[in-house]
Amino acid sequence: MHPDVVRDAREIPIHKRHGDSFEGTDLGERLERLDAGHVIVTGMVTHGCVKNTVLGALKRGYGVTLVKATSEVAF
């Protein structure tokens, strides 16, 4: 995680080893327990992890919102 990003204490991190955050993690199971049908995705490498996670979510039937950061955003 980028050092300027502050995680809320209620958030549960997902430690991943693949570009798709669903691959090799329990993210899908966690979302199922929450009865989630939609995910919001953002990240630092759009052509890598962000793209793969969005595609993984769509493949699993989730609706997806992709958040775009601009250079005007300050951490």
PDB file of N, CA, C, O and CB in Angstrom:
ATOM      1  N   MET A   1       0.852  -1.175   0.000  1.00  0.00           N
ATOM      2  CA  MET A   1       0.000   0.000   0.000  1.00  0.00           C
ATOM      3  C   MET A   1       0.898   1.238   0.000  1.00  0.00           C
ATOM      4  O   MET A   1       1.918   1.290   0.687  1.00  0.00           O
ATOM      5  CB  MET A   1      -0.969  -0.002   1.229  1.00  0.00           C
ATOM      6  N   HIS A   2       0.493   2.219  -0.781  1.00  0.00           N
ATOM      7  CA  HIS A   2       1.257   3.464  -0.847  1.00  0.00           C
ATOM      8  C   HIS A   2       1.250   4.113   0.542  1.00  0.00           C
ATOM      9  O   HIS A   2       0.205   4.151   1.191  1.00  0.00           O
ATOM     10  CB  HIS A   2       0.664   4.437  -1.930  1.00  0.00           C
ATOM     11  N   PRO A   3       2.383   4.618   1.002  1.00  0.00           N
ATOM     12  CA  PRO A   3       2.462   5.182   2.351  1.00  0.00           C
ATOM     13  C   PRO A   3       1.558   6.383   2.599  1.00  0.00           C
ATOM     14  O   PRO A   3       1.265   6.693   3.754  1.00  0.00           O
ATOM     15  CB  PRO A   3       3.858   5.574   2.632  1.00  0.00           C
ATOM     16  N   ASP A   4       1.111   7.065   1.554  1.00  0.00           N
ATOM     17  CA  ASP A   4       0.220   8.211   1.727  1.00  0.00           C
ATOM     18  C   ASP A   4      -1.246   7.807   1.861  1.00  0.00           C
ATOM     19  O   ASP A   4      -2.093   8.639   2.186  1.00  0.00           O
ATOM     20  CB  ASP A   4       0.375   9.159   0.562  1.00  0.00           C
ATOM     21  N   VAL A   5      -1.545   6.538   1.614  1.00  0.00           N
ATOM     22  CA  VAL A   5      -2.923   6.055   1.724  1.00  0.00           C
ATOM     23  C   VAL A   5      -3.136   5.583   3.161  1.00  0.00           C
ATOM     24  O   VAL A   5      -2.423   4.706   3.649  1.00  0.00           O
ATOM     25  CB  VAL A   5      -3.216   4.895   0.690  1.00  0.00           C
ATOM     26  N   VAL A   6      -4.108   6.165   3.822  1.00  0.00           N
ATOM     27  CA  VAL A   6      -4.403   5.807   5.208  1.00  0.00           C
ATOM     28  C   VAL A   6      -5.605   4.861   5.221  1.00  0.00           C
ATOM     29  O   VAL A   6      -6.680   5.190   4.719  1.00  0.00           O
ATOM     30  CB  VAL A   6      -4.683   7.083   6.077  1.00  0.00           C
ATOM     31  N   ARG A   7      -5.398   3.686   5.803  1.00  0.00           N
ATOM     32  CA  ARG A   7      -6.462   2.683   5.871  1.00  0.00           C
ATOM     33  C   ARG A   7      -7.293   2.919   7.121  1.00  0.00           C
ATOM     34  O   ARG A   7      -6.749   3.126   8.206  1.00  0.00           O
ATOM     35  CB  ARG A   7      -5.876   1.243   5.865  1.00  0.00           C
ATOM     36  N   ASP A   8      -8.600   2.888   6.969  1.00  0.00           N
ATOM     37  CA  ASP A   8      -9.522   2.975   8.090  1.00  0.00           C
ATOM     38  C   ASP A   8      -9.372   1.696   8.918  1.00  0.00           C
ATOM     39  O   ASP A   8      -9.202   0.614   8.356  1.00  0.00           O
ATOM     40  CB  ASP A   8     -11.004   3.173   7.599  1.00  0.00           C
ATOM     41  N   ALA A   9      -9.434   1.808  10.223  1.00  0.00           N
ATOM     42  CA  ALA A   9      -9.248   0.660  11.112  1.00  0.00           C
ATOM     43  C   ALA A   9     -10.283  -0.436  10.876  1.00  0.00           C
ATOM     44  O   ALA A   9     -10.033  -1.595  11.204  1.00  0.00           O
ATOM     45  CB  ALA A   9      -9.308   1.110  12.558  1.00  0.00           C
ATOM     46  N   ARG A  10     -11.437  -0.093  10.314  1.00  0.00           N
ATOM     47  CA  ARG A  10     -12.485  -1.090  10.041  1.00  0.00           C
ATOM     48  C   ARG A  10     -12.233  -1.876   8.760  1.00  0.00           C
ATOM     49  O   ARG A  10     -12.856  -2.915   8.543  1.00  0.00           O
ATOM     50  CB  ARG A  10     -13.837  -0.409   9.953  1.00  0.00           C
ATOM     51  N   GLU A  11     -11.340  -1.402   7.919  1.00  0.00           N
ATOM     52  CA  GLU A  11     -11.051  -2.071   6.655  1.00  0.00           C
ATOM     53  C   GLU A  11     -10.179  -3.303   6.887  1.00  0.00           C
ATOM     54  O   GLU A  11      -9.261  -3.294   7.707  1.00  0.00           O
ATOM     55  CB  GLU A  11     -10.360  -1.104   5.679  1.00  0.00           C
ATOM     56  N   ILE A  12     -10.488  -4.351   6.151  1.00  0.00           N
ATOM     57  CA  ILE A  12      -9.725  -5.591   6.259  1.00  0.00           C
ATOM     58  C   ILE A  12      -8.866  -5.716   5.010  1.00  0.00           C
ATOM     59  O   ILE A  12      -9.396  -5.825   3.904  1.00  0.00           O
ATOM     60  CB  ILE A  12     -10.667  -6.839   6.430  1.00  0.00           C
ATOM     61  N   PRO A  13      -7.547  -5.701   5.170  1.00  0.00           N
ATOM     62  CA  PRO A  13      -6.687  -5.790   3.976  1.00  0.00           C
ATOM     63  C   PRO A  13      -6.748  -7.171   3.335  1.00  0.00           C
ATOM     64  O   PRO A  13      -6.931  -8.181   4.015  1.00  0.00           O
ATOM     65  CB  PRO A  13      -5.236  -5.458   4.339  1.00  0.00           C
ATOM     66  N   ILE A  14      -6.592  -7.194   2.020  1.00  0.00           N
ATOM     67  CA  ILE A  14      -6.492  -8.428   1.249  1.00  0.00           C
ATOM     68  C   ILE A  14      -5.061  -8.487   0.739  1.00  0.00           C
ATOM     69  O   ILE A  14      -4.660  -7.653  -0.072  1.00  0.00           O
ATOM     70  CB  ILE A  14      -7.548  -8.483   0.061  1.00  0.00           C
ATOM     71  N   HIS A  15      -4.294  -9.452   1.199  1.00  0.00           N
ATOM     72  CA  HIS A  15      -2.907  -9.603   0.744  1.00  0.00           C
ATOM     73  C   HIS A  15      -2.913 -10.495  -0.485  1.00  0.00           C
ATOM     74  O   HIS A  15      -3.369 -11.637  -0.429  1.00  0.00           O
ATOM     75  CB  HIS A  15      -1.988 -10.202   1.872  1.00  0.00           C
ATOM     76  N   LYS A  16      -2.410  -9.976  -1.589  1.00  0.00           N
ATOM     77  CA  LYS A  16      -2.484 -10.701  -2.852  1.00  0.00           C
ATOM     78  C   LYS A  16      -1.115 -10.875  -3.473  1.00  0.00           C
ATOM     79  O   LYS A  16      -0.171 -10.150  -3.158  1.00  0.00           O
ATOM     80  CB  LYS A  16      -3.401  -9.986  -3.819  1.00  0.00           C
ATOM     81  N   ARG A  17      -1.025 -11.854  -4.366  1.00  0.00           N
ATOM     82  CA  ARG A  17       0.221 -12.127  -5.078  1.00  0.00           C
ATOM     83  C   ARG A  17       0.032 -12.104  -6.587  1.00  0.00           C
ATOM     84  O   ARG A  17       0.979 -12.342  -7.337  1.00  0.00           O
ATOM     85  CB  ARG A  17       0.782 -13.469  -4.652  1.00  0.00           C
ATOM     86  N   HIS A  18      -1.182 -11.820  -7.036  1.00  0.00           N
ATOM     87  CA  HIS A  18      -1.507 -11.804  -8.463  1.00  0.00           C
ATOM     88  C   HIS A  18      -2.150 -10.461  -8.805  1.00  0.00           C
ATOM     89  O   HIS A  18      -2.593  -9.736  -7.915  1.00  0.00           O
ATOM     90  CB  HIS A  18      -2.458 -12.990  -8.839  1.00  0.00           C
ATOM     91  N   GLY A  19      -2.197 -10.139 -10.076  1.00  0.00           N
ATOM     92  CA  GLY A  19      -2.808  -8.895 -10.518  1.00  0.00           C
ATOM     93  C   GLY A  19      -4.283  -8.806 -10.179  1.00  0.00           C
ATOM     94  O   GLY A  19      -4.769  -7.744  -9.790  1.00  0.00           O
ATOM     95  N   ASP A  20      -5.002  -9.916 -10.324  1.00  0.00           N
ATOM     96  CA  ASP A  20      -6.427  -9.983 -10.021  1.00  0.00           C
ATOM     97  C   ASP A  20      -6.582 -10.198  -8.511  1.00  0.00           C
ATOM     98  O   ASP A  20      -6.156 -11.229  -7.991  1.00  0.00           O
ATOM     99  CB  ASP A  20      -7.132 -11.132 -10.839  1.00  0.00           C
ATOM    100  N   SER A  21      -7.169  -9.263  -7.822  1.00  0.00           N
ATOM    101  CA  SER A  21      -7.319  -9.357  -6.365  1.00  0.00           C
ATOM    102  C   SER A  21      -8.185 -10.523  -5.917  1.00  0.00           C
ATOM    103  O   SER A  21      -8.189 -10.875  -4.737  1.00  0.00           O
ATOM    104  CB  SER A  21      -7.903  -8.083  -5.834  1.00  0.00           C
ATOM    105  N   PHE A  22      -8.919 -11.128  -6.846  1.00  0.00           N
ATOM    106  CA  PHE A  22      -9.730 -12.299  -6.518  1.00  0.00           C
ATOM    107  C   PHE A  22      -8.901 -13.582  -6.559  1.00  0.00           C
ATOM    108  O   PHE A  22      -9.213 -14.547  -5.861  1.00  0.00           O
ATOM    109  CB  PHE A  22     -10.914 -12.411  -7.482  1.00  0.00           C
ATOM    110  N   GLU A  23      -7.865 -13.595  -7.360  1.00  0.00           N
ATOM    111  CA  GLU A  23      -7.068 -14.809  -7.582  1.00  0.00           C
ATOM    112  C   GLU A  23      -6.178 -15.122  -6.376  1.00  0.00           C
ATOM    113  O   GLU A  23      -5.329 -14.318  -5.990  1.00  0.00           O
ATOM    114  CB  GLU A  23      -6.203 -14.656  -8.845  1.00  0.00           C
ATOM    115  N   GLY A  24      -6.386 -16.296  -5.793  1.00  0.00           N
ATOM    116  CA  GLY A  24      -5.564 -16.733  -4.678  1.00  0.00           C
ATOM    117  C   GLY A  24      -5.848 -16.033  -3.357  1.00  0.00           C
ATOM    118  O   GLY A  24      -5.040 -16.106  -2.431  1.00  0.00           O
ATOM    119  N   THR A  25      -6.992 -15.353  -3.262  1.00  0.00           N
ATOM    120  CA  THR A  25      -7.379 -14.679  -2.014  1.00  0.00           C
ATOM    121  C   THR A  25      -8.792 -15.096  -1.638  1.00  0.00           C
ATOM    122  O   THR A  25      -9.464 -15.802  -2.391  1.00  0.00           O
ATOM    123  CB  THR A  25      -7.287 -13.128  -2.157  1.00  0.00           C
ATOM    124  N   ASP A  26      -9.231 -14.656  -0.477  1.00  0.00           N
ATOM    125  CA  ASP A  26     -10.603 -14.936  -0.051  1.00  0.00           C
ATOM    126  C   ASP A  26     -11.539 -13.755  -0.315  1.00  0.00           C
ATOM    127  O   ASP A  26     -12.610 -13.665   0.286  1.00  0.00           O
ATOM    128  CB  ASP A  26     -10.625 -15.290   1.431  1.00  0.00           C
ATOM    129  N   LEU A  27     -11.142 -12.859  -1.206  1.00  0.00           N
ATOM    130  CA  LEU A  27     -11.965 -11.683  -1.503  1.00  0.00           C
ATOM    131  C   LEU A  27     -13.369 -12.076  -1.960  1.00  0.00           C
ATOM    132  O   LEU A  27     -14.352 -11.512  -1.481  1.00  0.00           O
ATOM    133  CB  LEU A  27     -11.293 -10.827  -2.575  1.00  0.00           C
ATOM    134  N   GLY A  28     -13.472 -13.029  -2.871  1.00  0.00           N
ATOM    135  CA  GLY A  28     -14.789 -13.456  -3.357  1.00  0.00           C
ATOM    136  C   GLY A  28     -15.671 -13.981  -2.236  1.00  0.00           C
ATOM    137  O   GLY A  28     -16.859 -13.664  -2.176  1.00  0.00           O
ATOM    138  N   GLU A  29     -15.096 -14.782  -1.350  1.00  0.00           N
ATOM    139  CA  GLU A  29     -15.862 -15.322  -0.222  1.00  0.00           C
ATOM    140  C   GLU A  29     -16.309 -14.207   0.726  1.00  0.00           C
ATOM    141  O   GLU A  29     -17.434 -14.224   1.225  1.00  0.00           O
ATOM    142  CB  GLU A  29     -15.024 -16.361   0.546  1.00  0.00           C
ATOM    143  N   ARG A  30     -15.439 -13.258   0.965  1.00  0.00           N
ATOM    144  CA  ARG A  30     -15.800 -12.135   1.841  1.00  0.00           C
ATOM    145  C   ARG A  30     -16.963 -11.338   1.248  1.00  0.00           C
ATOM    146  O   ARG A  30     -17.896 -10.958   1.955  1.00  0.00           O
ATOM    147  CB  ARG A  30     -14.581 -11.210   2.067  1.00  0.00           C
ATOM    148  N   LEU A  31     -16.891 -11.094  -0.058  1.00  0.00           N
ATOM    149  CA  LEU A  31     -17.967 -10.342  -0.712  1.00  0.00           C
ATOM    150  C   LEU A  31     -19.266 -11.134  -0.715  1.00  0.00           C
ATOM    151  O   LEU A  31     -20.342 -10.555  -0.563  1.00  0.00           O
ATOM    152  CB  LEU A  31     -17.572  -9.981  -2.148  1.00  0.00           C
ATOM    153  N   GLU A  32     -19.183 -12.447  -0.887  1.00  0.00           N
ATOM    154  CA  GLU A  32     -20.385 -13.289  -0.825  1.00  0.00           C
ATOM    155  C   GLU A  32     -21.043 -13.190   0.550  1.00  0.00           C
ATOM    156  O   GLU A  32     -22.264 -13.070   0.646  1.00  0.00           O
ATOM    157  CB  GLU A  32     -20.034 -14.761  -1.140  1.00  0.00           C
ATOM    158  N   ARG A  33     -20.238 -13.239   1.616  1.00  0.00           N
ATOM    159  CA  ARG A  33     -20.792 -13.146   2.982  1.00  0.00           C
ATOM    160  C   ARG A  33     -21.493 -11.804   3.206  1.00  0.00           C
ATOM    161  O   ARG A  33     -22.437 -11.709   3.991  1.00  0.00           O
ATOM    162  CB  ARG A  33     -19.672 -13.333   4.031  1.00  0.00           C
ATOM    163  N   LEU A  34     -21.023 -10.776   2.511  1.00  0.00           N
ATOM    164  CA  LEU A  34     -21.645  -9.449   2.621  1.00  0.00           C
ATOM    165  C   LEU A  34     -22.815  -9.276   1.659  1.00  0.00           C
ATOM    166  O   LEU A  34     -23.486  -8.244   1.667  1.00  0.00           O
ATOM    167  CB  LEU A  34     -20.609  -8.365   2.363  1.00  0.00           C
ATOM    168  N   ASP A  35     -23.055 -10.289   0.831  1.00  0.00           N
ATOM    169  CA  ASP A  35     -24.092 -10.242  -0.211  1.00  0.00           C
ATOM    170  C   ASP A  35     -23.868  -9.056  -1.149  1.00  0.00           C
ATOM    171  O   ASP A  35     -24.816  -8.397  -1.578  1.00  0.00           O
ATOM    172  CB  ASP A  35     -25.497 -10.154   0.427  1.00  0.00           C
ATOM    173  N   ALA A  36     -22.589  -8.796  -1.460  1.00  0.00           N
ATOM    174  CA  ALA A  36     -22.228  -7.680  -2.338  1.00  0.00           C
ATOM    175  C   ALA A  36     -22.470  -8.059  -3.790  1.00  0.00           C
ATOM    176  O   ALA A  36     -22.191  -9.185  -4.202  1.00  0.00           O
ATOM    177  CB  ALA A  36     -20.755  -7.270  -2.130  1.00  0.00           C
ATOM    178  N   GLY A  37     -22.979  -7.136  -4.544  1.00  0.00           N
ATOM    179  CA  GLY A  37     -23.184  -7.343  -5.961  1.00  0.00           C
ATOM    180  C   GLY A  37     -22.408  -6.353  -6.810  1.00  0.00           C
ATOM    181  O   GLY A  37     -22.442  -6.404  -8.040  1.00  0.00           O
ATOM    182  N   HIS A  38     -21.707  -5.450  -6.135  1.00  0.00           N
ATOM    183  CA  HIS A  38     -21.010  -4.370  -6.834  1.00  0.00           C
ATOM    184  C   HIS A  38     -19.723  -4.059  -6.078  1.00  0.00           C
ATOM    185  O   HIS A  38     -19.712  -4.046  -4.847  1.00  0.00           O
ATOM    186  CB  HIS A  38     -21.912  -3.094  -6.956  1.00  0.00           C
ATOM    187  N   VAL A  39     -18.654  -3.812  -6.800  1.00  0.00           N
ATOM    188  CA  VAL A  39     -17.394  -3.432  -6.172  1.00  0.00           C
ATOM    189  C   VAL A  39     -16.911  -2.111  -6.748  1.00  0.00           C
ATOM    190  O   VAL A  39     -17.209  -1.772  -7.893  1.00  0.00           O
ATOM    191  CB  VAL A  39     -16.328  -4.529  -6.367  1.00  0.00           C
ATOM    192  N   ILE A  40     -16.173  -1.381  -5.952  1.00  0.00           N
ATOM    193  CA  ILE A  40     -15.543  -0.129  -6.376  1.00  0.00           C
ATOM    194  C   ILE A  40     -14.045  -0.385  -6.385  1.00  0.00           C
ATOM    195  O   ILE A  40     -13.476  -0.808  -5.378  1.00  0.00           O
ATOM    196  CB  ILE A  40     -15.926   1.088  -5.426  1.00  0.00           C
ATOM    197  N   VAL A  41     -13.412  -0.131  -7.513  1.00  0.00           N
ATOM    198  CA  VAL A  41     -11.994  -0.462  -7.686  1.00  0.00           C
ATOM    199  C   VAL A  41     -11.195   0.806  -7.967  1.00  0.00           C
ATOM    200  O   VAL A  41     -11.612   1.668  -8.740  1.00  0.00           O
ATOM    201  CB  VAL A  41     -11.801  -1.488  -8.835  1.00  0.00           C
ATOM    202  N   THR A  42     -10.052   0.896  -7.327  1.00  0.00           N
ATOM    203  CA  THR A  42      -9.090   1.938  -7.624  1.00  0.00           C
ATOM    204  C   THR A  42      -7.706   1.373  -7.361  1.00  0.00           C
ATOM    205  O   THR A  42      -7.579   0.316  -6.742  1.00  0.00           O
ATOM    206  CB  THR A  42      -9.353   3.222  -6.778  1.00  0.00           C
ATOM    207  N   GLY A  43      -6.692   2.042  -7.809  1.00  0.00           N
ATOM    208  CA  GLY A  43      -5.341   1.555  -7.599  1.00  0.00           C
ATOM    209  C   GLY A  43      -4.334   2.455  -8.272  1.00  0.00           C
ATOM    210  O   GLY A  43      -4.663   3.523  -8.788  1.00  0.00           O
ATOM    211  N   MET A  44      -3.094   1.994  -8.252  1.00  0.00           N
ATOM    212  CA  MET A  44      -2.006   2.826  -8.755  1.00  0.00           C
ATOM    213  C   MET A  44      -1.516   2.429 -10.144  1.00  0.00           C
ATOM    214  O   MET A  44      -0.913   3.249 -10.836  1.00  0.00           O
ATOM    215  CB  MET A  44      -0.863   2.778  -7.801  1.00  0.00           C
ATOM    216  N   VAL A  45      -1.758   1.194 -10.565  1.00  0.00           N
ATOM    217  CA  VAL A  45      -1.268   0.746 -11.875  1.00  0.00           C
ATOM    218  C   VAL A  45      -2.473   0.276 -12.694  1.00  0.00           C
ATOM    219  O   VAL A  45      -2.848  -0.896 -12.661  1.00  0.00           O
ATOM    220  CB  VAL A  45      -0.194  -0.407 -11.728  1.00  0.00           C
ATOM    221  N   THR A  46      -3.066   1.215 -13.428  1.00  0.00           N
ATOM    222  CA  THR A  46      -4.305   0.941 -14.149  1.00  0.00           C
ATOM    223  C   THR A  46      -4.169  -0.202 -15.140  1.00  0.00           C
ATOM    224  O   THR A  46      -5.073  -1.030 -15.247  1.00  0.00           O
ATOM    225  CB  THR A  46      -4.761   2.176 -14.870  1.00  0.00           C
ATOM    226  N   HIS A  47      -3.075  -0.267 -15.858  1.00  0.00           N
ATOM    227  CA  HIS A  47      -2.910  -1.297 -16.887  1.00  0.00           C
ATOM    228  C   HIS A  47      -2.502  -2.651 -16.292  1.00  0.00           C
ATOM    229  O   HIS A  47      -2.345  -3.617 -17.038  1.00  0.00           O
ATOM    230  CB  HIS A  47      -1.868  -0.849 -17.909  1.00  0.00           C
ATOM    231  N   GLY A  48      -2.332  -2.740 -15.006  1.00  0.00           N
ATOM    232  CA  GLY A  48      -1.916  -3.982 -14.357  1.00  0.00           C
ATOM    233  C   GLY A  48      -2.981  -4.488 -13.413  1.00  0.00           C
ATOM    234  O   GLY A  48      -3.986  -5.058 -13.836  1.00  0.00           O
ATOM    235  N   CYS A  49      -2.752  -4.274 -12.131  1.00  0.00           N
ATOM    236  CA  CYS A  49      -3.630  -4.813 -11.095  1.00  0.00           C
ATOM    237  C   CYS A  49      -5.061  -4.288 -11.193  1.00  0.00           C
ATOM    238  O   CYS A  49      -6.013  -5.047 -11.012  1.00  0.00           O
ATOM    239  CB  CYS A  49      -3.069  -4.489  -9.737  1.00  0.00           C
ATOM    240  N   VAL A  50      -5.216  -3.019 -11.472  1.00  0.00           N
ATOM    241  CA  VAL A  50      -6.564  -2.451 -11.542  1.00  0.00           C
ATOM    242  C   VAL A  50      -7.349  -3.121 -12.663  1.00  0.00           C
ATOM    243  O   VAL A  50      -8.480  -3.557 -12.449  1.00  0.00           O
ATOM    244  CB  VAL A  50      -6.506  -0.917 -11.761  1.00  0.00           C
ATOM    245  N   LYS A  51      -6.768  -3.206 -13.844  1.00  0.00           N
ATOM    246  CA  LYS A  51      -7.443  -3.840 -14.979  1.00  0.00           C
ATOM    247  C   LYS A  51      -7.781  -5.296 -14.666  1.00  0.00           C
ATOM    248  O   LYS A  51      -8.896  -5.750 -14.928  1.00  0.00           O
ATOM    249  CB  LYS A  51      -6.565  -3.760 -16.242  1.00  0.00           C
ATOM    250  N   ASN A  52      -6.827  -6.019 -14.111  1.00  0.00           N
ATOM    251  CA  ASN A  52      -7.054  -7.435 -13.832  1.00  0.00           C
ATOM    252  C   ASN A  52      -8.105  -7.659 -12.755  1.00  0.00           C
ATOM    253  O   ASN A  52      -8.874  -8.617 -12.833  1.00  0.00           O
ATOM    254  CB  ASN A  52      -5.762  -8.091 -13.418  1.00  0.00           C
ATOM    255  N   THR A  53      -8.150  -6.796 -11.760  1.00  0.00           N
ATOM    256  CA  THR A  53      -9.173  -6.918 -10.728  1.00  0.00           C
ATOM    257  C   THR A  53     -10.549  -6.582 -11.283  1.00  0.00           C
ATOM    258  O   THR A  53     -11.527  -7.257 -10.959  1.00  0.00           O
ATOM    259  CB  THR A  53      -8.847  -6.010  -9.545  1.00  0.00           C
ATOM    260  N   VAL A  54     -10.638  -5.550 -12.113  1.00  0.00           N
ATOM    261  CA  VAL A  54     -11.917  -5.210 -12.746  1.00  0.00           C
ATOM    262  C   VAL A  54     -12.400  -6.380 -13.595  1.00  0.00           C
ATOM    263  O   VAL A  54     -13.565  -6.769 -13.508  1.00  0.00           O
ATOM    264  CB  VAL A  54     -11.783  -3.931 -13.616  1.00  0.00           C
ATOM    265  N   LEU A  55     -11.520  -6.942 -14.410  1.00  0.00           N
ATOM    266  CA  LEU A  55     -11.910  -8.080 -15.250  1.00  0.00           C
ATOM    267  C   LEU A  55     -12.296  -9.283 -14.399  1.00  0.00           C
ATOM    268  O   LEU A  55     -13.240  -9.996 -14.737  1.00  0.00           O
ATOM    269  CB  LEU A  55     -10.769  -8.458 -16.205  1.00  0.00           C
ATOM    270  N   GLY A  56     -11.580  -9.521 -13.296  1.00  0.00           N
ATOM    271  CA  GLY A  56     -11.917 -10.617 -12.391  1.00  0.00           C
ATOM    272  C   GLY A  56     -13.285 -10.427 -11.761  1.00  0.00           C
ATOM    273  O   GLY A  56     -14.046 -11.385 -11.623  1.00  0.00           O
ATOM    274  N   ALA A  57     -13.603  -9.196 -11.379  1.00  0.00           N
ATOM    275  CA  ALA A  57     -14.908  -8.907 -10.786  1.00  0.00           C
ATOM    276  C   ALA A  57     -16.024  -9.106 -11.808  1.00  0.00           C
ATOM    277  O   ALA A  57     -17.053  -9.705 -11.497  1.00  0.00           O
ATOM    278  CB  ALA A  57     -14.943  -7.473 -10.237  1.00  0.00           C
ATOM    279  N   LEU A  58     -15.823  -8.608 -13.020  1.00  0.00           N
ATOM    280  CA  LEU A  58     -16.833  -8.770 -14.069  1.00  0.00           C
ATOM    281  C   LEU A  58     -17.050 -10.242 -14.390  1.00  0.00           C
ATOM    282  O   LEU A  58     -18.187 -10.678 -14.576  1.00  0.00           O
ATOM    283  CB  LEU A  58     -16.420  -8.011 -15.338  1.00  0.00           C
ATOM    284  N   LYS A  59     -15.970 -11.006 -14.455  1.00  0.00           N
ATOM    285  CA  LYS A  59     -16.052 -12.451 -14.734  1.00  0.00           C
ATOM    286  C   LYS A  59     -16.882 -13.167 -13.670  1.00  0.00           C
ATOM    287  O   LYS A  59     -17.550 -14.160 -13.961  1.00  0.00           O
ATOM    288  CB  LYS A  59     -14.637 -13.069 -14.802  1.00  0.00           C
ATOM    289  N   ARG A  60     -16.839 -12.667 -12.455  1.00  0.00           N
ATOM    290  CA  ARG A  60     -17.570 -13.278 -11.344  1.00  0.00           C
ATOM    291  C   ARG A  60     -18.977 -12.698 -11.173  1.00  0.00           C
ATOM    292  O   ARG A  60     -19.691 -13.060 -10.238  1.00  0.00           O
ATOM    293  CB  ARG A  60     -16.788 -13.101 -10.056  1.00  0.00           C
ATOM    294  N   GLY A  61     -19.370 -11.805 -12.069  1.00  0.00           N
ATOM    295  CA  GLY A  61     -20.733 -11.287 -12.069  1.00  0.00           C
ATOM    296  C   GLY A  61     -20.965 -10.032 -11.250  1.00  0.00           C
ATOM    297  O   GLY A  61     -22.114  -9.641 -11.044  1.00  0.00           O
ATOM    298  N   TYR A  62     -19.907  -9.393 -10.780  1.00  0.00           N
ATOM    299  CA  TYR A  62     -20.074  -8.166 -10.007  1.00  0.00           C
ATOM    300  C   TYR A  62     -20.231  -6.968 -10.933  1.00  0.00           C
ATOM    301  O   TYR A  62     -19.641  -6.923 -12.013  1.00  0.00           O
ATOM    302  CB  TYR A  62     -18.880  -7.955  -9.062  1.00  0.00           C
ATOM    303  N   GLY A  63     -21.027  -6.006 -10.504  1.00  0.00           N
ATOM    304  CA  GLY A  63     -21.012  -4.705 -11.134  1.00  0.00           C
ATOM    305  C   GLY A  63     -19.745  -4.003 -10.661  1.00  0.00           C
ATOM    306  O   GLY A  63     -19.279  -4.250  -9.549  1.00  0.00           O
ATOM    307  N   VAL A  64     -19.190  -3.141 -11.487  1.00  0.00           N
ATOM    308  CA  VAL A  64     -17.917  -2.502 -11.140  1.00  0.00           C
ATOM    309  C   VAL A  64     -17.986  -0.999 -11.375  1.00  0.00           C
ATOM    310  O   VAL A  64     -18.480  -0.542 -12.406  1.00  0.00           O
ATOM    311  CB  VAL A  64     -16.764  -3.112 -11.957  1.00  0.00           C
ATOM    312  N   THR A  65     -17.487  -0.240 -10.410  1.00  0.00           N
ATOM    313  CA  THR A  65     -17.245   1.183 -10.573  1.00  0.00           C
ATOM    314  C   THR A  65     -15.739   1.376 -10.482  1.00  0.00           C
ATOM    315  O   THR A  65     -15.115   0.959  -9.506  1.00  0.00           O
ATOM    316  CB  THR A  65     -18.016   2.043  -9.495  1.00  0.00           C
ATOM    317  N   LEU A  66     -15.159   1.998 -11.483  1.00  0.00           N
ATOM    318  CA  LEU A  66     -13.732   2.273 -11.499  1.00  0.00           C
ATOM    319  C   LEU A  66     -13.520   3.734 -11.132  1.00  0.00           C
ATOM    320  O   LEU A  66     -14.020   4.630 -11.812  1.00  0.00           O
ATOM    321  CB  LEU A  66     -13.110   1.947 -12.888  1.00  0.00           C
ATOM    322  N   VAL A  67     -12.784   3.970 -10.065  1.00  0.00           N
ATOM    323  CA  VAL A  67     -12.529   5.320  -9.575  1.00  0.00           C
ATOM    324  C   VAL A  67     -11.307   5.875 -10.276  1.00  0.00           C
ATOM    325  O   VAL A  67     -10.268   5.219 -10.351  1.00  0.00           O
ATOM    326  CB  VAL A  67     -12.335   5.335  -8.037  1.00  0.00           C
ATOM    327  N   LYS A  68     -11.438   7.086 -10.789  1.00  0.00           N
ATOM    328  CA  LYS A  68     -10.326   7.737 -11.472  1.00  0.00           C
ATOM    329  C   LYS A  68      -9.768   8.821 -10.558  1.00  0.00           C
ATOM    330  O   LYS A  68     -10.492   9.715 -10.120  1.00  0.00           O
ATOM    331  CB  LYS A  68     -10.774   8.335 -12.846  1.00  0.00           C
ATOM    332  N   ALA A  69      -8.502   8.731 -10.285  1.00  0.00           N
ATOM    333  CA  ALA A  69      -7.837   9.790  -9.523  1.00  0.00           C
ATOM    334  C   ALA A  69      -7.241  10.791 -10.514  1.00  0.00           C
ATOM    335  O   ALA A  69      -6.831  10.422 -11.614  1.00  0.00           O
ATOM    336  CB  ALA A  69      -6.725   9.202  -8.574  1.00  0.00           C
ATOM    337  N   THR A  70      -7.200  12.027 -10.118  1.00  0.00           N
ATOM    338  CA  THR A  70      -6.599  13.050 -10.965  1.00  0.00           C
ATOM    339  C   THR A  70      -5.396  13.633 -10.241  1.00  0.00           C
ATOM    340  O   THR A  70      -5.195  13.388  -9.052  1.00  0.00           O
ATOM    341  CB  THR A  70      -7.627  14.162 -11.324  1.00  0.00           C
ATOM    342  N   SER A  71      -4.618  14.389 -10.950  1.00  0.00           N
ATOM    343  CA  SER A  71      -3.452  15.011 -10.333  1.00  0.00           C
ATOM    344  C   SER A  71      -3.864  16.059  -9.295  1.00  0.00           C
ATOM    345  O   SER A  71      -3.022  16.535  -8.534  1.00  0.00           O
ATOM    346  CB  SER A  71      -2.567  15.651 -11.405  1.00  0.00           C
ATOM    347  N   GLU A  72      -5.139  16.420  -9.258  1.00  0.00           N
ATOM    348  CA  GLU A  72      -5.625  17.387  -8.294  1.00  0.00           C
ATOM    349  C   GLU A  72      -5.863  16.758  -6.927  1.00  0.00           C
ATOM    350  O   GLU A  72      -6.038  17.467  -5.936  1.00  0.00           O
ATOM    351  CB  GLU A  72      -6.896  18.024  -8.799  1.00  0.00           C
ATOM    352  N   VAL A  73      -5.869  15.428  -6.873  1.00  0.00           N
ATOM    353  CA  VAL A  73      -6.133  14.735  -5.610  1.00  0.00           C
ATOM    354  C   VAL A  73      -4.881  14.776  -4.769  1.00  0.00           C
ATOM    355  O   VAL A  73      -3.800  14.431  -5.248  1.00  0.00           O
ATOM    356  CB  VAL A  73      -6.589  13.268  -5.847  1.00  0.00           C
ATOM    357  N   ALA A  74      -5.005  15.188  -3.535  1.00  0.00           N
ATOM    358  CA  ALA A  74      -3.875  15.232  -2.615  1.00  0.00           C
ATOM    359  C   ALA A  74      -4.131  14.280  -1.465  1.00  0.00           C
ATOM    360  O   ALA A  74      -5.241  14.215  -0.936  1.00  0.00           O
ATOM    361  CB  ALA A  74      -3.636  16.666  -2.093  1.00  0.00           C
ATOM    362  N   PHE A  75      -3.123  13.555  -1.086  1.00  0.00           N
ATOM    363  CA  PHE A  75      -3.261  12.629   0.043  1.00  0.00           C
ATOM    364  C   PHE A  75      -2.811  13.291   1.315  1.00  0.00           C
ATOM    365  O   PHE A  75      -2.850  12.674   2.380  1.00  0.00           O
ATOM    366  CB  PHE A  75      -2.460  11.346  -0.194  1.00  0.00           C
TER     367      PHE A  75
END
